[in-house]
Amino acid sequence: MSGRPIKRSLTLRGHRTSVSLEEDFWRAFRDIADEKSIPINALAAEIDEARGVDSGLASAIRLYVLRHYRDRA
């Protein structure tokens, strides 16, 4: 897995936000969006809506990616 998180911008429901993820998580996140044939911003919005108030968006995305690949195994 790559080292430090990289900050990138996303648009959620018309508002810009920044999320810091390691490059491997960004790559996997983009791959999942491509598999689902939806824009990465749309997938991020789905994850954002489903996450609890106790977790940040970056953590929610990491867990989503992990679950996605675990469920495939």
N, CA, C and O atoms as a GROMACS GRO file, in nm:
protein
  292
    1MET      N    1   0.085  -0.117   0.000
    1MET     CA    2   0.000   0.000   0.000
    1MET      C    3   0.089   0.124   0.000
    1MET      O    4   0.195   0.125   0.062
    2SER      N    5   0.046   0.224  -0.069
    2SER     CA    6   0.125   0.347  -0.076
    2SER      C    7   0.121   0.421   0.057
    2SER      O    8   0.034   0.395   0.141
    3GLY      N    9   0.212   0.513   0.074
    3GLY     CA   10   0.233   0.584   0.200
    3GLY      C   11   0.129   0.685   0.239
    3GLY      O   12   0.017   0.650   0.278
    4ARG      N   13   0.165   0.809   0.228
    4ARG     CA   14   0.082   0.918   0.281
    4ARG      C   15  -0.046   0.939   0.201
    4ARG      O   16  -0.051   0.918   0.080
    5PRO      N   17  -0.150   0.982   0.273
    5PRO     CA   18  -0.275   1.015   0.203
    5PRO      C   19  -0.257   1.133   0.108
    5PRO      O   20  -0.178   1.224   0.132
    6ILE      N   21  -0.332   1.128   0.000
    6ILE     CA   22  -0.332   1.234  -0.100
    6ILE      C   23  -0.469   1.301  -0.095
    6ILE      O   24  -0.572   1.233  -0.098
    7LYS      N   25  -0.470   1.433  -0.087
    7LYS     CA   26  -0.595   1.507  -0.080
    7LYS      C   27  -0.646   1.535  -0.222
    7LYS      O   28  -0.572   1.584  -0.308
    8ARG      N   29  -0.773   1.502  -0.244
    8ARG     CA   30  -0.837   1.530  -0.372
    8ARG      C   31  -0.974   1.589  -0.345
    8ARG      O   32  -1.033   1.568  -0.239
    9SER      N   33  -1.024   1.662  -0.442
    9SER     CA   34  -1.155   1.726  -0.427
    9SER      C   35  -1.264   1.641  -0.488
    9SER      O   36  -1.245   1.576  -0.591
   10LEU      N   37  -1.378   1.641  -0.423
   10LEU     CA   38  -1.499   1.576  -0.472
   10LEU      C   39  -1.613   1.676  -0.462
   10LEU      O   40  -1.605   1.774  -0.387
   11THR      N   41  -1.718   1.652  -0.537
   11THR     CA   42  -1.838   1.734  -0.529
   11THR      C   43  -1.951   1.647  -0.478
   11THR      O   44  -1.988   1.548  -0.541
   12LEU      N   45  -2.006   1.684  -0.363
   12LEU     CA   46  -2.117   1.611  -0.303
   12LEU      C   47  -2.239   1.701  -0.298
   12LEU      O   48  -2.240   1.804  -0.230
   13ARG      N   49  -2.341   1.662  -0.372
   13ARG     CA   50  -2.465   1.740  -0.376
   13ARG      C   51  -2.440   1.888  -0.403
   13ARG      O   52  -2.499   1.975  -0.339
   14GLY      N   53  -2.351   1.914  -0.499
   14GLY     CA   54  -2.324   2.051  -0.541
   14GLY      C   55  -2.221   2.126  -0.460
   14GLY      O   56  -2.191   2.242  -0.490
   15HIS      N   57  -2.166   2.064  -0.358
   15HIS     CA   58  -2.066   2.130  -0.274
   15HIS      C   59  -1.932   2.060  -0.284
   15HIS      O   60  -1.925   1.937  -0.281
   16ARG      N   61  -1.826   2.137  -0.297
   16ARG     CA   62  -1.690   2.082  -0.305
   16ARG      C   63  -1.642   2.045  -0.166
   16ARG      O   64  -1.667   2.116  -0.068
   17THR      N   65  -1.574   1.932  -0.158
   17THR     CA   66  -1.511   1.889  -0.034
   17THR      C   67  -1.381   1.819  -0.068
   17THR      O   68  -1.364   1.771  -0.180
   18SER      N   69  -1.292   1.812   0.026
   18SER     CA   70  -1.164   1.744   0.005
   18SER      C   71  -1.160   1.618   0.089
   18SER      O   72  -1.208   1.615   0.203
   19VAL      N   73  -1.102   1.513   0.031
   19VAL     CA   74  -1.088   1.386   0.100
   19VAL      C   75  -0.944   1.340   0.083
   19VAL      O   76  -0.889   1.347  -0.027
   20SER      N   77  -0.885   1.295   0.191
   20SER     CA   78  -0.747   1.244   0.187
   20SER      C   79  -0.748   1.092   0.199
   20SER      O   80  -0.792   1.036   0.300
   21LEU      N   81  -0.700   1.026   0.094
   21LEU     CA   82  -0.689   0.880   0.091
   21LEU      C   83  -0.554   0.842   0.033
   21LEU      O   84  -0.496   0.917  -0.046
   22GLU      N   85  -0.504   0.727   0.072
   22GLU     CA   86  -0.382   0.674   0.012
   22GLU      C   87  -0.411   0.640  -0.135
   22GLU      O   88  -0.525   0.609  -0.171
   23GLU      N   89  -0.308   0.646  -0.217
   23GLU     CA   90  -0.323   0.624  -0.362
   23GLU      C   91  -0.393   0.491  -0.392
   23GLU      O   92  -0.476   0.485  -0.483
   24ASP      N   93  -0.360   0.384  -0.318
   24ASP     CA   94  -0.424   0.255  -0.343
   24ASP      C   95  -0.575   0.261  -0.319
   24ASP      O   96  -0.652   0.200  -0.393
   25PHE      N   97  -0.616   0.334  -0.217
   25PHE     CA   98  -0.760   0.350  -0.193
   25PHE      C   99  -0.826   0.435  -0.301
   25PHE      O  100  -0.938   0.404  -0.342
   26TRP      N  101  -0.759   0.541  -0.347
   26TRP     CA  102  -0.815   0.621  -0.457
   26TRP      C  103  -0.834   0.534  -0.581
   26TRP      O  104  -0.938   0.540  -0.646
   27ARG      N  105  -0.734   0.454  -0.611
   27ARG     CA  106  -0.741   0.368  -0.730
   27ARG      C  107  -0.857   0.269  -0.717
   27ARG      O  108  -0.936   0.253  -0.811
   28ALA      N  109  -0.868   0.203  -0.602
   28ALA     CA  110  -0.976   0.107  -0.580
   28ALA      C  111  -1.112   0.176  -0.584
   28ALA      O  112  -1.208   0.121  -0.640
   29PHE      N  113  -1.122   0.295  -0.525
   29PHE     CA  114  -1.246   0.371  -0.524
   29PHE      C  115  -1.290   0.405  -0.666
   29PHE      O  116  -1.407   0.390  -0.701
   30ARG      N  117  -1.196   0.451  -0.748
   30ARG     CA  118  -1.227   0.480  -0.889
   30ARG      C  119  -1.267   0.353  -0.964
   30ARG      O  120  -1.360   0.356  -1.044
   31ASP      N  121  -1.199   0.243  -0.938
   31ASP     CA  122  -1.231   0.116  -1.004
   31ASP      C  123  -1.374   0.071  -0.971
   31ASP      O  124  -1.446   0.025  -1.058
   32ILE      N  125  -1.412   0.085  -0.845
   32ILE     CA  126  -1.548   0.047  -0.804
   32ILE      C  127  -1.651   0.134  -0.875
   32ILE      O  128  -1.753   0.084  -0.923
   33ALA      N  129  -1.626   0.264  -0.880
   33ALA     CA  130  -1.718   0.354  -0.951
   33ALA      C  131  -1.729   0.314  -1.098
   33ALA      O  132  -1.839   0.314  -1.154
   34ASP      N  133  -1.617   0.280  -1.160
   34ASP     CA  134  -1.618   0.236  -1.299
   34ASP      C  135  -1.698   0.107  -1.315
   34ASP      O  136  -1.777   0.094  -1.409
   35GLU      N  137  -1.678   0.012  -1.224
   35GLU     CA  138  -1.754  -0.114  -1.227
   35GLU      C  139  -1.903  -0.089  -1.222
   35GLU      O  140  -1.981  -0.154  -1.291
   36LYS      N  141  -1.943   0.008  -1.138
   36LYS     CA  142  -2.085   0.039  -1.122
   36LYS      C  143  -2.136   0.135  -1.230
   36LYS      O  144  -2.255   0.165  -1.236
   37SER      N  145  -2.045   0.181  -1.316
   37SER     CA  146  -2.079   0.275  -1.423
   37SER      C  147  -2.143   0.403  -1.369
   37SER      O  148  -2.240   0.455  -1.425
   38ILE      N  149  -2.086   0.453  -1.258
   38ILE     CA  150  -2.133   0.579  -1.203
   38ILE      C  151  -2.011   0.668  -1.178
   38ILE      O  152  -1.901   0.618  -1.155
   39PRO      N  153  -2.032   0.800  -1.181
   39PRO     CA  154  -1.921   0.891  -1.150
   39PRO      C  155  -1.874   0.873  -1.006
   39PRO      O  156  -1.952   0.839  -0.917
   40ILE      N  157  -1.747   0.897  -0.984
   40ILE     CA  158  -1.691   0.884  -0.849
   40ILE      C  159  -1.761   0.976  -0.750
   40ILE      O  160  -1.776   0.942  -0.633
   41ASN      N  161  -1.804   1.094  -0.796
   41ASN     CA  162  -1.876   1.187  -0.709
   41ASN      C  163  -2.011   1.128  -0.664
   41ASN      O  164  -2.053   1.150  -0.551
   42ALA      N  165  -2.077   1.055  -0.753
   42ALA     CA  166  -2.205   0.992  -0.718
   42ALA      C  167  -2.183   0.881  -0.615
   42ALA      O  168  -2.261   0.868  -0.521
   43LEU      N  169  -2.077   0.802  -0.633
   43LEU     CA  170  -2.047   0.697  -0.536
   43LEU      C  171  -2.011   0.759  -0.400
   43LEU      O  172  -2.054   0.710  -0.296
   44ALA      N  173  -1.933   0.865  -0.402
   44ALA     CA  174  -1.897   0.934  -0.278
   44ALA      C  175  -2.023   0.988  -0.209
   44ALA      O  176  -2.032   0.981  -0.086
   45ALA      N  177  -2.118   1.039  -0.284
   45ALA     CA  178  -2.242   1.091  -0.225
   45ALA      C  179  -2.322   0.978  -0.161
   45ALA      O  180  -2.380   0.997  -0.054
   46GLU      N  181  -2.326   0.860  -0.226
   46GLU     CA  182  -2.395   0.744  -0.168
   46GLU      C  183  -2.331   0.705  -0.035
   46GLU      O  184  -2.401   0.681   0.064
   47ILE      N  185  -2.199   0.698  -0.034
   47ILE     CA  186  -2.126   0.661   0.087
   47ILE      C  187  -2.148   0.766   0.195
   47ILE      O  188  -2.167   0.732   0.312
   48ASP      N  189  -2.146   0.892   0.156
   48ASP     CA  190  -2.165   1.001   0.252
   48ASP      C  191  -2.302   0.994   0.318
   48ASP      O  192  -2.315   1.014   0.438
   49GLU      N  193  -2.405   0.964   0.238
   49GLU     CA  194  -2.540   0.954   0.293
   49GLU      C  195  -2.555   0.837   0.388
   49GLU      O  196  -2.630   0.845   0.486
   50ALA      N  197  -2.484   0.728   0.362
   50ALA     CA  198  -2.498   0.606   0.441
   50ALA      C  199  -2.413   0.605   0.568
   50ALA      O  200  -2.439   0.528   0.660
   51ARG      N  201  -2.312   0.692   0.572
   51ARG     CA  202  -2.221   0.688   0.688
   51ARG      C  203  -2.286   0.750   0.810
   51ARG      O  204  -2.375   0.835   0.799
   52GLY      N  205  -2.242   0.707   0.924
   52GLY     CA  206  -2.292   0.764   1.049
   52GLY      C  207  -2.220   0.893   1.080
   52GLY      O  208  -2.121   0.928   1.016
   53VAL      N  209  -2.270   0.963   1.178
   53VAL     CA  210  -2.210   1.090   1.217
   53VAL      C  211  -2.078   1.069   1.292
   53VAL      O  212  -2.002   1.164   1.311
   54ASP      N  213  -2.052   0.945   1.333
   54ASP     CA  214  -1.930   0.916   1.409
   54ASP      C  215  -1.808   0.891   1.321
   54ASP      O  216  -1.697   0.879   1.373
   55SER      N  217  -1.826   0.883   1.190
   55SER     CA  218  -1.710   0.857   1.104
   55SER      C  219  -1.697   0.964   0.998
   55SER      O  220  -1.796   1.020   0.951
   56GLY      N  221  -1.573   0.992   0.961
   56GLY     CA  222  -1.547   1.088   0.855
   56GLY      C  223  -1.565   1.023   0.718
   56GLY      O  224  -1.571   0.901   0.706
   57LEU      N  225  -1.572   1.106   0.617
   57LEU     CA  226  -1.593   1.055   0.481
   57LEU      C  227  -1.477   0.968   0.435
   57LEU      O  228  -1.500   0.864   0.374
   58ALA      N  229  -1.354   1.007   0.462
   58ALA     CA  230  -1.239   0.927   0.419
   58ALA      C  231  -1.244   0.788   0.482
   58ALA      O  232  -1.220   0.688   0.413
   59SER      N  233  -1.275   0.780   0.610
   59SER     CA  234  -1.286   0.650   0.676
   59SER      C  235  -1.400   0.568   0.617
   59SER      O  236  -1.386   0.448   0.597
   60ALA      N  237  -1.512   0.633   0.589
   60ALA     CA  238  -1.627   0.564   0.531
   60ALA      C  239  -1.592   0.508   0.392
   60ALA      O  240  -1.633   0.397   0.358
   61ILE      N  241  -1.516   0.584   0.313
   61ILE     CA  242  -1.474   0.535   0.181
   61ILE      C  243  -1.380   0.416   0.196
   61ILE      O  244  -1.395   0.316   0.124
   62ARG      N  245  -1.284   0.424   0.288
   62ARG     CA  246  -1.192   0.311   0.309
   62ARG      C  247  -1.270   0.185   0.347
   62ARG      O  248  -1.243   0.077   0.294
   63LEU      N  249  -1.365   0.198   0.438
   63LEU     CA  250  -1.445   0.083   0.480
   63LEU      C  251  -1.531   0.029   0.366
   63LEU      O  252  -1.548  -0.092   0.352
   64TYR      N  253  -1.584   0.118   0.285
   64TYR     CA  254  -1.662   0.078   0.168
   64TYR      C  255  -1.577  -0.004   0.072
   64TYR      O  256  -1.619  -0.110   0.026
   65VAL      N  257  -1.458   0.045   0.044
   65VAL     CA  258  -1.366  -0.027  -0.045
   65VAL      C  259  -1.332  -0.164   0.013
   65VAL      O  260  -1.337  -0.264  -0.058
   66LEU      N  261  -1.299  -0.168   0.141
   66LEU     CA  262  -1.267  -0.294   0.207
   66LEU      C  263  -1.382  -0.392   0.197
   66LEU      O  264  -1.362  -0.507   0.160
   67ARG      N  265  -1.503  -0.348   0.231
   67ARG     CA  266  -1.621  -0.436   0.223
   67ARG      C  267  -1.647  -0.484   0.081
   67ARG      O  268  -1.682  -0.600   0.059
   68HIS      N  269  -1.630  -0.394  -0.015
   68HIS     CA  270  -1.654  -0.430  -0.155
   68HIS      C  271  -1.566  -0.548  -0.195
   68HIS      O  272  -1.614  -0.644  -0.254
   69TYR      N  273  -1.438  -0.541  -0.164
   69TYR     CA  274  -1.347  -0.647  -0.204
   69TYR      C  275  -1.359  -0.770  -0.115
   69TYR      O  276  -1.336  -0.881  -0.162
   70ARG      N  277  -1.396  -0.754   0.011
   70ARG     CA  278  -1.423  -0.870   0.097
   70ARG      C  279  -1.542  -0.948   0.047
   70ARG      O  280  -1.540  -1.071   0.044
   71ASP      N  281  -1.648  -0.877   0.007
   71ASP     CA  282  -1.769  -0.942  -0.041
   71ASP      C  283  -1.744  -1.019  -0.170
   71ASP      O  284  -1.815  -1.116  -0.199
   72ARG      N  285  -1.647  -0.978  -0.247
   72ARG     CA  286  -1.615  -1.046  -0.373
   72ARG      C  287  -1.535  -1.174  -0.351
   72ARG      O  288  -1.533  -1.263  -0.436
   73ALA      N  289  -1.470  -1.183  -0.235
   73ALA     CA  290  -1.381  -1.298  -0.208
   73ALA      C  291  -1.459  -1.424  -0.176
   73ALA      O  292  -1.400  -1.529  -0.152
   0.00000   0.00000   0.00000
